[in-house]
């Protein structure tokens, strides 16, 4: 598998260009949507999820202001965030 940063940035790019699918390792994967309209993609145990702009959190506020935010989650752990194209690993 490509490294997580490269993979995340590729998914982020497709997500915020409003593509329906993204090609990863020669296979196409479709974006899904929750009932809230929030887009996400599941890939080998990782979930790449758009920030919900309706949340009352600081991140929700930033999304409403037009920032493009995506989270990378595995299980219940937030691994990284991409904020306006900048990748950041989240360390505990």
Protein Blocks (a to p, Z undefined) as FASTA:
>chain_A
ZZfklmmmmmmmmmmnopabdceehiacdddddfkopacddeehiacddddfkbcbfklm
mmmnopacddddehjacfbdceehiacdddZZ
